[in-house]
Amino acid sequence: AQSVSQHNHHVILSEAASLELGCNYSYGGTVNLFWYVQYPGQHLQLLLKYFSGDPLVKGIKGFEAEFIKSKFSFNLRKPSVQWSDTAEYFCAVNAGTGRRALTFGSGTRLQVQP
Amino acid sequence: DGGITQSPKYLFRKEGQNVTLSCEQNLNHDAMYWYRQDPGQGLRLIYYSQIVNDFQKGDIAEGYSVSREKKESFPLTVTSAQKNPTAFYLCASSPRSGRTNTGELFFGEGSRLTVL
């Protein structure tokens, strides 16, 4: 079965620091990859997605992620975080199996200090 | 506005009672999903439905039941058999189903169930 690992459970950064959140998945075939964000008190929303093509994907609010197939990774990055980026971030994968449902990682709570 | 509506937002129930969470979407999406969110565990799939009158178990279906009688609606019943029902429940939908389903999900605001 497919699985997703997010190794950073809680990250604390100061404003303007750079961010990289790790995401690794277990499926060896074709995958669709996603990062979702949950701001405090709000519903989950899509940050960015990768289906095919350029492995460097740009999303909303200055976030980007790089798909490295050889490492089964899809790490999320932002050069300079803001206090408003404080949220929980979830990596998710939809593997080329019959299930057609996303498998999520355990999430990373990001706290940005002003 | 198009979207996914979950109700109630907060729900309290006594042990041994069944409770049904509502999920309605007006996005004309084919596929619908129920996830459970617990602190430190991310989202876990309970049930999903790719088409009306059909649904499949997810990873943690025990103690839950669903129906999909209409395209717009996918209610979830948390039965008394669910051993640890206190959680945040998220409903989602996806515009396509089957082999064309990329998996991109649109989420509702969630229902928080507390068992007393």
Interface residues (C-beta under 8 A of the other chain):
Chain A: V4 Q6 H9 N32 F34 Y36 Q42 H43 L44 Q45 L46 K49 F51 F90 A92 V93 N94 R99 R100 A101 L102 T103 F104 G105 S106 G107
Chain B: A31 Y33 Y35 G40 Q41 G42 L43 R44 L45 Y48 Q50 Q56 G58 L90 A92 S97 G98 R99 N101 T102 G103 E104 L105 F107 G108 E109 G110
